[in-house]
Amino acid sequence: MFDPVIDFILRQVGRDPTRIAVGSAMLAMVVHLDGSGAVTFLIAVPAMLPLYDALHMDRRVLAATVALGAGTMNMVPWGGPTIRAATALHMDITALYNPVILPQLAGLAFVLWVAYRLGRRERLRLTAGDLTFQDPIRPDT
């Protein structure tokens, strides 16, 4: 079901670390429209991880961008936290969610900005030739 979305994003990002980081955040946002964090990580990370590894990008950038995208999208009205809050407050879901729309959009813009900054920093690190670092998770790099 998500293959067309993943293929589109992978075609758009190419091999540019900045675009890859932003694409990771966008993929997480799109996948998290279903409201499930587990599904978001199970789709976004395996789809993007081979690209990160091939370019020797820091895996923490992938984790951060996916977590930021999923966390911000977690406020969708059909997601668990919003439904639980509306139920606990005995409110209609639209009365609870409507005031949150603009802050959520601002949060999504912030996520894309952070992903851009992280990707730009990765591009600078990689073009500086800093491929000799020892990653504690992957000591073979």
BALOBA-1460 file (C-alpha; in Angstrom, 3 decimals):
// residues 141
<rec num="1" residu="m" x="0.000" y="0.000" z="0.000"/>
<rec num="2" residu="f" x="2.814" y="2.441" z="0.810"/>
<rec num="3" residu="d" x="5.114" y="1.289" z="-2.004"/>
<rec num="4" residu="p" x="4.015" y="4.046" z="-4.428"/>
<rec num="5" residu="v" x="4.595" y="6.720" z="-1.766"/>
<rec num="6" residu="i" x="7.993" y="5.275" z="-0.831"/>
<rec num="7" residu="d" x="9.035" y="4.943" z="-4.481"/>
<rec num="8" residu="f" x="7.991" y="8.540" z="-5.194"/>
<rec num="9" residu="i" x="9.936" y="9.915" z="-2.228"/>
<rec num="10" residu="l" x="13.025" y="7.844" z="-3.035"/>
<rec num="11" residu="r" x="12.943" y="9.090" z="-6.638"/>
<rec num="12" residu="q" x="12.662" y="12.699" z="-5.473"/>
<rec num="13" residu="v" x="15.437" y="12.658" z="-2.857"/>
<rec num="14" residu="g" x="18.156" y="11.118" z="-5.027"/>
<rec num="15" residu="r" x="21.486" y="10.893" z="-3.219"/>
<rec num="16" residu="d" x="21.501" y="14.314" z="-1.556"/>
<rec num="17" residu="p" x="21.669" y="14.003" z="2.249"/>
<rec num="18" residu="t" x="19.607" y="17.154" z="2.771"/>
<rec num="19" residu="r" x="16.796" y="15.916" z="0.563"/>
<rec num="20" residu="i" x="17.022" y="12.444" z="2.085"/>
<rec num="21" residu="a" x="16.536" y="13.818" z="5.602"/>
<rec num="22" residu="v" x="13.551" y="15.935" z="4.512"/>
<rec num="23" residu="g" x="12.150" y="12.975" z="2.574"/>
<rec num="24" residu="s" x="12.452" y="10.797" z="5.684"/>
<rec num="25" residu="a" x="10.401" y="13.296" z="7.676"/>
<rec num="26" residu="m" x="7.812" y="13.585" z="4.908"/>
<rec num="27" residu="l" x="7.516" y="9.815" z="4.615"/>
<rec num="28" residu="a" x="6.962" y="9.554" z="8.359"/>
<rec num="29" residu="m" x="4.276" y="12.234" z="8.198"/>
<rec num="30" residu="v" x="2.422" y="10.541" z="5.358"/>
<rec num="31" residu="v" x="2.628" y="7.082" z="6.910"/>
<rec num="32" residu="h" x="1.525" y="8.403" z="10.299"/>
<rec num="33" residu="l" x="-1.754" y="9.608" z="8.819"/>
<rec num="34" residu="d" x="-3.150" y="6.262" z="9.968"/>
<rec num="35" residu="g" x="-2.400" y="7.287" z="13.557"/>
<rec num="36" residu="s" x="-0.178" y="4.321" z="14.425"/>
<rec num="37" residu="g" x="3.354" y="4.990" z="15.618"/>
<rec num="38" residu="a" x="4.449" y="1.371" z="15.284"/>
<rec num="39" residu="v" x="3.385" y="1.244" z="11.643"/>
<rec num="40" residu="t" x="5.177" y="4.520" z="10.971"/>
<rec num="41" residu="f" x="8.494" y="3.225" z="12.247"/>
<rec num="42" residu="l" x="8.037" y="-0.202" z="10.651"/>
<rec num="43" residu="i" x="7.518" y="1.381" z="7.236"/>
<rec num="44" residu="a" x="9.693" y="4.507" z="7.261"/>
<rec num="45" residu="v" x="12.871" y="3.119" z="8.824"/>
<rec num="46" residu="p" x="13.284" y="-0.011" z="6.649"/>
<rec num="47" residu="a" x="12.457" y="2.022" z="3.545"/>
<rec num="48" residu="m" x="15.085" y="4.687" z="4.195"/>
<rec num="49" residu="l" x="17.784" y="2.790" z="6.121"/>
<rec num="50" residu="p" x="19.490" y="1.215" z="3.058"/>
<rec num="51" residu="l" x="19.892" y="4.676" z="1.550"/>
<rec num="52" residu="y" x="21.360" y="6.062" z="4.774"/>
<rec num="53" residu="d" x="23.760" y="3.131" z="5.010"/>
<rec num="54" residu="a" x="24.796" y="3.360" z="1.350"/>
<rec num="55" residu="l" x="25.708" y="7.026" z="1.767"/>
<rec num="56" residu="h" x="27.238" y="6.522" z="5.239"/>
<rec num="57" residu="m" x="24.734" y="8.947" z="6.732"/>
<rec num="58" residu="d" x="24.277" y="8.977" z="10.489"/>
<rec num="59" residu="r" x="21.392" y="6.703" z="11.465"/>
<rec num="60" residu="r" x="20.466" y="9.111" z="14.239"/>
<rec num="61" residu="v" x="19.336" y="11.587" z="11.596"/>
<rec num="62" residu="l" x="16.874" y="8.980" z="10.331"/>
<rec num="63" residu="a" x="15.658" y="8.232" z="13.847"/>
<rec num="64" residu="a" x="15.263" y="11.931" z="14.666"/>
<rec num="65" residu="t" x="13.417" y="12.872" z="11.494"/>
<rec num="66" residu="v" x="11.033" y="9.921" z="11.672"/>
<rec num="67" residu="a" x="10.361" y="10.494" z="15.371"/>
<rec num="68" residu="l" x="9.745" y="14.213" z="14.867"/>
<rec num="69" residu="g" x="7.393" y="13.584" z="11.947"/>
<rec num="70" residu="a" x="5.486" y="10.848" z="13.752"/>
<rec num="71" residu="g" x="5.306" y="12.804" z="16.994"/>
<rec num="72" residu="t" x="3.851" y="15.873" z="15.350"/>
<rec num="73" residu="m" x="1.368" y="13.854" z="13.300"/>
<rec num="74" residu="n" x="0.279" y="12.009" z="16.446"/>
<rec num="75" residu="m" x="-2.282" y="14.750" z="17.070"/>
<rec num="76" residu="v" x="-4.525" y="13.717" z="14.157"/>
<rec num="77" residu="p" x="-8.167" y="13.633" z="15.282"/>
<rec num="78" residu="w" x="-8.529" y="9.894" z="14.664"/>
<rec num="79" residu="g" x="-5.351" y="9.074" z="16.579"/>
<rec num="80" residu="g" x="-5.374" y="7.571" z="20.039"/>
<rec num="81" residu="p" x="-4.227" y="10.563" z="22.121"/>
<rec num="82" residu="t" x="-6.751" y="12.980" z="20.646"/>
<rec num="83" residu="i" x="-9.642" y="10.542" z="20.942"/>
<rec num="84" residu="r" x="-8.692" y="9.732" z="24.540"/>
<rec num="85" residu="a" x="-8.467" y="13.426" z="25.399"/>
<rec num="86" residu="a" x="-11.865" y="14.162" z="23.836"/>
<rec num="87" residu="t" x="-13.403" y="11.237" z="25.685"/>
<rec num="88" residu="a" x="-11.884" y="12.237" z="29.012"/>
<rec num="89" residu="l" x="-13.045" y="15.826" z="28.583"/>
<rec num="90" residu="h" x="-16.497" y="14.780" z="27.298"/>
<rec num="91" residu="m" x="-15.960" y="16.961" z="24.210"/>
<rec num="92" residu="d" x="-16.725" y="16.580" z="20.561"/>
<rec num="93" residu="i" x="-13.533" y="15.661" z="18.688"/>
<rec num="94" residu="t" x="-13.881" y="18.623" z="16.305"/>
<rec num="95" residu="a" x="-14.217" y="21.088" z="19.201"/>
<rec num="96" residu="l" x="-10.977" y="19.707" z="20.630"/>
<rec num="97" residu="y" x="-9.021" y="19.379" z="17.375"/>
<rec num="98" residu="n" x="-9.980" y="22.552" z="15.470"/>
<rec num="99" residu="p" x="-7.889" y="24.888" z="17.678"/>
<rec num="100" residu="v" x="-4.927" y="22.531" z="17.247"/>
<rec num="101" residu="i" x="-4.831" y="22.655" z="13.433"/>
<rec num="102" residu="l" x="-2.661" y="25.778" z="13.094"/>
<rec num="103" residu="p" x="-0.174" y="24.776" z="15.817"/>
<rec num="104" residu="q" x="0.106" y="21.341" z="14.220"/>
<rec num="105" residu="l" x="0.824" y="22.893" z="10.825"/>
<rec num="106" residu="a" x="3.465" y="25.094" z="12.454"/>
<rec num="107" residu="g" x="4.910" y="21.980" z="14.089"/>
<rec num="108" residu="l" x="5.070" y="20.191" z="10.733"/>
<rec num="109" residu="a" x="6.885" y="23.163" z="9.206"/>
<rec num="110" residu="f" x="9.317" y="23.057" z="12.123"/>
<rec num="111" residu="v" x="9.903" y="19.327" z="11.581"/>
<rec num="112" residu="l" x="10.755" y="19.969" z="7.928"/>
<rec num="113" residu="w" x="13.096" y="22.799" z="8.941"/>
<rec num="114" residu="v" x="14.885" y="20.587" z="11.483"/>
<rec num="115" residu="a" x="15.160" y="17.776" z="8.921"/>
<rec num="116" residu="y" x="16.614" y="20.255" z="6.429"/>
<rec num="117" residu="r" x="19.174" y="21.463" z="8.979"/>
<rec num="118" residu="l" x="20.140" y="17.912" z="9.986"/>
<rec num="119" residu="g" x="20.463" y="16.904" z="6.341"/>
<rec num="120" residu="r" x="22.569" y="19.935" z="5.536"/>
<rec num="121" residu="r" x="24.863" y="19.151" z="8.445"/>
<rec num="122" residu="e" x="25.168" y="15.555" z="7.210"/>
<rec num="123" residu="r" x="26.006" y="16.769" z="3.713"/>
<rec num="124" residu="l" x="28.748" y="19.004" z="5.127"/>
<rec num="125" residu="r" x="30.110" y="16.168" z="7.239"/>
<rec num="126" residu="l" x="30.154" y="13.761" z="4.315"/>
<rec num="127" residu="t" x="31.682" y="16.193" z="1.833"/>
<rec num="128" residu="a" x="34.388" y="17.069" z="4.359"/>
<rec num="129" residu="g" x="35.525" y="13.461" z="4.086"/>
<rec num="130" residu="d" x="34.693" y="12.609" z="7.695"/>
<rec num="131" residu="l" x="33.981" y="8.949" z="6.958"/>
<rec num="132" residu="t" x="36.533" y="7.622" z="9.413"/>
<rec num="133" residu="f" x="34.427" y="7.978" z="12.556"/>
<rec num="134" residu="q" x="33.708" y="4.899" z="14.641"/>
<rec num="135" residu="d" x="29.998" y="4.434" z="15.142"/>
<rec num="136" residu="p" x="29.276" y="2.415" z="18.299"/>
<rec num="137" residu="i" x="26.267" y="0.816" z="16.603"/>
<rec num="138" residu="r" x="28.086" y="-0.086" z="13.398"/>
<rec num="139" residu="p" x="31.815" y="-0.359" z="14.214"/>
<rec num="140" residu="d" x="32.615" y="-1.596" z="10.699"/>
<rec num="141" residu="t" x="32.058" y="1.871" z="9.128"/>
